[in-house]
């Protein structure tokens, strides 16, 4: 989780954008001005490139999008989310963040949609805000973090939210966050760089073997960063059903089939080996272009996709077609 230059940067200043078509960025963060002071303590502890991230404005997003011919970005609130220890504050903050996203969409027609922030782990408050926010202009689903204080998304306490989202046939966008077990394990490496992909795999495994993925088939889950470490550890995760056969009843379609229904974005997984793993795991329609802006570069990530020598049809699907089909983006 680094500033755009640390992850490859943008194109050289003044150079023409070598993109013949437009794209849709499904992993693009906003930092509303009232949110920055609340998140700065967490960012200073865990993130890199904090000064550049704290300088975010809607105009910086639009500039990066224009450079990369990104027609629309799906905004979301990144880690640490909106809950800073007080349920009432979290409910107010989620509402304010969602209303801010609506205002950006109205000020810049066609450029921004959003995944609604929810005041998790306050499940009752999350359901109320989801009901309100999903009716707002530009809402395309809800955003969740991979864990809340070390409780992963398959935990029974979160089930009422997924029951509600399933009835709505909602899209759920999941972004990783720090886990209490695993911060600062390698002093030379910022926690998010390794632990975020691992935490994404943990929460996917939690959703799988808790039966949540199978019980609520109307939810479309999108996991950032290519599903994290899941493509590499999937064989081991699936094997858990043979270690503890009581789990198999929770996933009647089979673990591999349940995992094959997920969607992922391409933020920080635009290398050839990573993309090969995604394409071997998921149907082509389940891979969506994402950048992690302002931590990741928009033009640089799109250029990296272009260097993979995908067919024009496959590249266009990843860059925009799949998002349009899933999100109406």
Backbone torsions as a table, in degrees:
resi	resn	phi	psi	omega
1	UNK	NA	92.1	-174.4
2	UNK	-134.1	165.5	177.7
3	UNK	-65.5	161.6	-172.6
4	UNK	-53.2	-42.0	-178.4
5	UNK	-64.2	-33.1	179.9
6	UNK	-70.9	-22.5	179.1
7	UNK	-102.9	17.9	175.2
8	UNK	122.6	-15.4	174.6
9	UNK	68.9	-171.7	178.5
10	UNK	-98.5	-170.3	174.1
11	UNK	-74.1	161.7	179.4
12	UNK	-60.6	135.9	-177.2
13	UNK	-52.9	131.9	177.0
14	UNK	87.1	-10.3	-179.4
15	UNK	-78.9	146.0	-179.6
16	UNK	-70.1	144.8	178.4
17	UNK	-74.7	122.0	-174.7
18	UNK	-87.8	45.4	-175.4
19	UNK	-118.1	119.5	-174.8
20	UNK	-83.2	-19.9	-177.0
21	UNK	-128.7	168.6	176.9
22	UNK	-90.7	162.8	-178.8
23	UNK	-134.5	165.8	176.9
24	UNK	-122.5	125.2	-177.6
25	UNK	-99.3	111.9	-176.8
26	UNK	-91.8	-3.5	-178.0
27	UNK	-129.3	84.9	-171.7
28	UNK	-143.5	120.3	-170.9
29	UNK	-98.3	146.9	170.3
30	UNK	-113.9	149.2	175.0
31	UNK	-128.3	86.7	179.7
32	UNK	-55.9	149.4	-175.6
33	UNK	-57.6	-33.9	179.6
34	UNK	-77.1	-14.1	-179.5
35	UNK	-88.6	-31.2	-174.1
36	UNK	-55.9	-46.8	-178.7
37	UNK	-63.1	-31.3	-179.4
38	UNK	-73.0	-34.0	-175.6
39	UNK	-89.5	-14.1	-170.2
40	UNK	-62.5	-36.9	179.8
41	UNK	-60.8	-43.4	177.9
42	UNK	-66.0	-44.8	-178.3
43	UNK	-61.2	-42.9	179.9
44	UNK	-62.8	-31.0	-178.1
45	UNK	-79.3	-37.5	-168.8
46	UNK	-115.1	-31.7	-168.2
47	UNK	-94.3	169.3	170.5
48	UNK	-118.9	163.8	-179.9
49	UNK	63.7	32.8	-172.1
50	UNK	-64.7	-39.0	-177.8
51	UNK	-60.1	-43.3	179.7
52	UNK	-66.6	-38.2	-179.8
53	UNK	-67.9	-42.4	-179.7
54	UNK	-67.9	-16.7	177.2
55	UNK	-84.0	3.6	-177.7
56	UNK	-58.3	139.3	168.8
57	UNK	-140.5	163.8	174.3
58	UNK	-55.6	-33.1	-178.7
59	UNK	-67.9	-35.1	177.1
60	UNK	-65.8	-38.0	175.3
61	UNK	-62.0	-48.2	-177.2
62	UNK	-63.0	-38.9	178.4
63	UNK	-63.4	-46.0	178.8
64	UNK	-64.8	-38.7	178.2
65	UNK	-64.9	-42.4	-179.5
66	UNK	-64.7	-39.9	179.3
67	UNK	-59.9	-36.4	-176.0
68	UNK	-100.1	8.7	-176.9
69	UNK	53.7	44.3	172.8
70	UNK	-90.7	116.5	-174.7
71	UNK	-77.0	-34.3	-177.2
72	UNK	-147.6	145.1	175.0
73	UNK	-119.5	139.1	173.4
74	UNK	-93.1	107.3	-175.8
75	UNK	-79.0	147.0	173.6
76	UNK	-151.1	160.3	174.4
77	UNK	-90.8	125.1	-177.6
78	UNK	-82.8	-172.0	172.1
79	UNK	-61.2	140.1	14.8
80	UNK	-95.5	20.2	-177.6
81	UNK	77.2	-157.6	-173.2
82	UNK	-116.5	2.3	-177.9
83	UNK	-103.4	114.1	-178.8
84	UNK	-115.7	33.1	173.2
85	UNK	105.9	-8.4	-177.3
86	UNK	-129.7	120.9	-175.9
87	UNK	-61.3	-44.3	-177.2
88	UNK	-63.6	-44.0	177.6
89	UNK	-61.8	-41.3	-178.4
90	UNK	-64.0	-39.9	178.5
91	UNK	-63.6	-43.9	179.3
92	UNK	-65.4	-39.8	-177.4
93	UNK	-69.5	-41.3	176.9
94	UNK	-59.4	-46.3	179.0
95	UNK	-59.6	-44.7	-178.5
96	UNK	-64.5	-41.3	179.1
97	UNK	-63.6	-41.2	-179.3
98	UNK	-69.2	-40.3	177.2
99	UNK	-66.3	-34.2	176.4
100	UNK	-63.4	-43.0	178.2
101	UNK	-61.9	-39.6	176.7
102	UNK	-61.2	-42.9	-178.4
103	UNK	-63.5	-37.0	177.5
104	UNK	-65.6	-40.6	177.7
105	UNK	-61.5	-36.7	179.6
106	UNK	-74.8	-35.1	179.1
107	UNK	-73.2	-26.5	-177.0
108	UNK	-130.5	74.9	-172.8
109	UNK	-55.0	131.8	177.0
110	UNK	83.3	-7.1	-173.9
111	UNK	-96.9	-30.1	-174.9
112	UNK	-130.0	132.9	162.1
113	UNK	-122.8	-173.2	-175.8
114	UNK	-159.7	156.9	166.7
115	UNK	-98.9	125.7	-172.3
116	UNK	-69.6	133.9	172.1
117	UNK	-73.2	140.2	178.4
118	UNK	-123.8	146.9	-175.1
119	UNK	-82.1	45.2	178.4
120	UNK	-66.4	146.3	14.5
121	UNK	-90.7	20.6	174.9
122	UNK	-77.4	93.1	-171.6
123	UNK	-65.8	-44.3	179.7
124	UNK	-61.5	-43.9	177.8
125	UNK	-65.5	-35.7	179.4
126	UNK	-65.2	-41.5	178.9
127	UNK	-63.9	-42.9	179.9
128	UNK	-64.0	-42.6	-179.6
129	UNK	-71.3	-35.4	176.6
130	UNK	-61.5	-42.5	179.7
131	UNK	-62.2	-41.8	178.8
132	UNK	-70.2	-48.7	-170.0
133	UNK	-70.8	-34.6	-177.2
134	UNK	-68.6	-13.0	175.5
135	UNK	-90.3	-2.6	-176.8
136	UNK	-82.3	154.0	176.4
137	UNK	-60.4	129.0	175.8
138	UNK	92.0	-10.2	-180.0
139	UNK	-70.1	130.6	-179.9
140	UNK	-120.2	1.0	-178.8
141	UNK	157.5	-166.5	178.9
142	UNK	-120.4	154.6	177.5
143	UNK	-110.1	136.0	176.1
144	UNK	-128.3	161.0	171.7
145	UNK	-97.0	162.2	-174.7
146	UNK	-69.5	-28.8	176.0
147	UNK	-151.4	160.2	177.2
148	UNK	-128.1	100.9	-177.9
149	UNK	62.0	31.7	-179.2
150	UNK	86.4	4.2	175.2
151	UNK	-101.0	121.7	-173.4
152	UNK	-89.1	166.5	-165.5
153	UNK	-68.3	-16.9	176.3
154	UNK	-82.6	-0.7	-178.5
155	UNK	-62.9	144.0	-177.3
156	UNK	-56.7	-30.7	-177.1
157	UNK	-64.4	-22.4	-178.3
158	UNK	-93.6	-5.0	-174.2
159	UNK	-60.0	-40.1	179.3
160	UNK	-57.9	-35.4	177.3
161	UNK	-64.5	-44.4	-179.2
162	UNK	-68.7	-32.9	174.2
163	UNK	-60.2	-43.5	179.9
164	UNK	-67.2	-45.1	-179.5
165	UNK	-64.4	-35.5	178.2
166	UNK	-63.8	-40.7	178.2
167	UNK	-62.7	-29.8	179.8
168	UNK	-87.8	-7.6	-175.4
169	UNK	60.3	41.9	-170.3
170	UNK	-81.3	157.2	167.3
171	UNK	-90.3	134.4	178.6
172	UNK	-121.2	116.3	179.2
173	UNK	-97.7	123.3	-175.4
174	UNK	-112.0	123.9	178.6
175	UNK	-114.8	141.0	-179.3
176	UNK	-73.7	162.0	173.4
177	UNK	-146.1	179.6	-179.2
178	UNK	-72.2	149.3	175.4
179	UNK	-108.9	138.9	-177.5
180	UNK	-56.5	-27.3	-176.9
181	UNK	-71.9	-24.1	-152.9
182	UNK	-136.4	30.1	179.6
183	UNK	-88.9	136.3	172.6
184	UNK	67.0	29.1	-177.6
185	UNK	-68.0	-35.6	176.7
186	UNK	-115.9	104.2	-171.6
187	UNK	-55.7	-30.9	-176.5
188	UNK	-81.3	-6.2	-175.0
189	UNK	-122.5	123.2	177.8
190	UNK	-57.5	135.8	-174.5
191	UNK	-48.8	-45.9	-175.6
192	UNK	-63.2	-26.4	-171.4
193	UNK	-62.9	-37.8	177.8
194	UNK	-106.5	-43.6	-172.5
195	UNK	-70.8	-30.3	179.4
196	UNK	-63.2	-48.0	176.5
197	UNK	-60.4	-36.9	179.1
198	UNK	-68.3	-39.3	-179.2
199	UNK	-67.5	-33.5	174.3
200	UNK	-61.2	-43.8	178.0
201	UNK	-63.1	-38.5	179.1
202	UNK	-60.4	-45.3	-175.4
203	UNK	-73.4	-30.8	173.4
204	UNK	-63.7	-43.7	177.9
205	UNK	-62.3	-38.0	178.1
206	UNK	-63.8	-45.4	178.3
207	UNK	-64.5	-36.7	-179.0
208	UNK	-66.8	-58.8	-170.1
209	UNK	-83.8	-9.1	168.1
210	UNK	-78.9	-11.8	-176.9
211	UNK	86.6	3.4	-176.2
212	UNK	-64.0	-43.0	179.8
213	UNK	-60.2	-40.2	-177.6
214	UNK	-78.5	-36.0	-176.4
215	UNK	-71.7	-25.7	-174.3
216	UNK	-126.3	68.1	-172.2
217	UNK	-70.8	-12.3	-178.9
218	UNK	-82.1	-10.4	176.3
219	UNK	-81.4	132.0	172.8
220	UNK	-101.5	111.0	-178.9
221	UNK	-92.1	132.0	170.2
222	UNK	-114.8	127.2	177.4
223	UNK	-111.4	132.4	-177.4
224	UNK	-74.6	165.7	176.8
225	UNK	55.9	42.4	174.7
226	UNK	64.6	24.4	-175.8
227	UNK	79.1	14.6	177.3
228	UNK	61.8	-135.6	-178.0
229	UNK	-79.5	-3.2	-173.0
230	UNK	-56.4	-42.6	179.7
231	UNK	-56.5	-33.9	-178.5
232	UNK	-81.6	-29.9	-175.9
233	UNK	-105.8	6.3	-174.1
234	UNK	-58.7	-41.3	-179.5
235	UNK	-59.2	-38.5	179.7
236	UNK	-71.5	-40.3	179.4
237	UNK	-65.4	-44.3	178.6
238	UNK	-61.9	-36.1	-178.6
239	UNK	-62.7	-19.6	179.5
240	UNK	-59.2	-30.2	178.3
241	UNK	-66.5	-21.2	177.7
242	UNK	-94.4	-22.8	173.4
243	UNK	-71.8	-42.8	178.9
244	UNK	-126.0	92.3	-172.6
245	UNK	-68.9	-13.5	175.5
246	UNK	-65.3	-22.1	179.5
247	UNK	-70.8	-26.2	-173.6
248	UNK	-60.8	-31.1	-180.0
249	UNK	-65.6	-22.6	-179.8
250	UNK	-79.8	-14.3	-177.3
251	UNK	-130.7	70.7	-171.3
252	UNK	-62.1	-26.8	179.6
253	UNK	-80.5	-6.6	-177.2
254	UNK	96.8	144.1	-174.6
255	UNK	-62.9	-43.8	-178.0
256	UNK	-62.6	-39.6	179.2
257	UNK	-66.8	-41.1	179.2
258	UNK	-63.1	-42.7	179.9
259	UNK	-68.8	-28.4	-179.7
260	UNK	-72.4	-7.4	178.6
261	UNK	-89.1	-8.1	-175.3
262	UNK	-76.4	161.5	173.7
263	UNK	-116.2	153.3	178.0
264	UNK	-139.1	161.8	171.1
265	UNK	-111.6	169.5	-171.3
266	UNK	-97.3	8.7	-178.1
267	UNK	-58.0	121.2	178.3
268	UNK	64.9	17.1	175.9
269	UNK	-131.1	46.6	-177.8
270	UNK	-98.7	9.0	173.8
271	UNK	-76.1	161.0	-175.4
272	UNK	-62.7	-42.5	-177.3
273	UNK	-69.0	-40.0	179.2
274	UNK	-64.7	-43.9	-179.2
275	UNK	-66.4	-36.3	176.8
276	UNK	-61.6	-40.2	178.8
277	UNK	-63.9	-42.3	179.4
278	UNK	-63.7	-43.2	-177.4
279	UNK	-70.6	-26.6	174.5
280	UNK	-76.6	-22.0	-178.2
281	UNK	-90.4	-48.9	-165.4
282	UNK	-113.7	154.8	169.7
283	UNK	-59.4	151.1	-176.2
284	UNK	-57.6	-31.1	-177.8
285	UNK	-74.9	0.0	-174.4
286	UNK	-106.3	10.3	179.9
287	UNK	-113.2	123.1	-172.5
288	UNK	-121.8	143.0	178.3
289	UNK	-69.9	129.6	175.8
290	UNK	-147.7	155.3	-172.6
291	UNK	-124.6	-23.8	-174.1
292	UNK	68.6	23.2	177.0
293	UNK	-60.4	139.8	8.6
294	UNK	-90.2	7.9	174.9
295	UNK	-78.3	-35.4	178.8
296	UNK	-106.9	158.6	178.9
297	UNK	-84.3	140.2	-179.4
298	UNK	-81.1	-56.2	-179.6
299	UNK	-65.2	-39.4	-177.4
300	UNK	-66.1	-39.1	-179.8
301	UNK	-69.7	-36.6	177.6
302	UNK	-68.4	-39.1	176.7
303	UNK	-62.7	-38.0	178.7
304	UNK	-63.3	-40.2	175.3
305	UNK	-60.2	-40.6	-179.1
306	UNK	-64.6	-23.5	-180.0
307	UNK	-83.4	-0.9	-177.5
308	UNK	-82.7	-5.3	179.4
309	UNK	59.0	36.8	172.8
310	UNK	-72.8	156.6	175.4
311	UNK	-64.4	151.4	178.4
312	UNK	-53.8	-36.1	-180.0
313	UNK	-65.8	-45.5	-179.7
314	UNK	-66.5	-41.5	-179.3
315	UNK	-64.3	-43.3	179.7
316	UNK	-64.1	-35.7	178.5
317	UNK	-64.8	-45.2	179.7
318	UNK	-65.5	-44.1	-173.1
319	UNK	-72.6	-28.2	-178.5
320	UNK	-154.0	-38.2	-171.9
321	UNK	-62.6	-41.4	-178.3
322	UNK	-68.2	-38.8	177.1
323	UNK	-65.6	-39.5	178.5
324	UNK	-62.9	-42.6	-179.3
325	UNK	-65.8	-40.3	-175.9
326	UNK	-81.0	-42.4	-167.6
327	UNK	-111.0	-9.8	-171.6
328	UNK	62.9	26.2	-173.3
329	UNK	-71.7	NA	NA
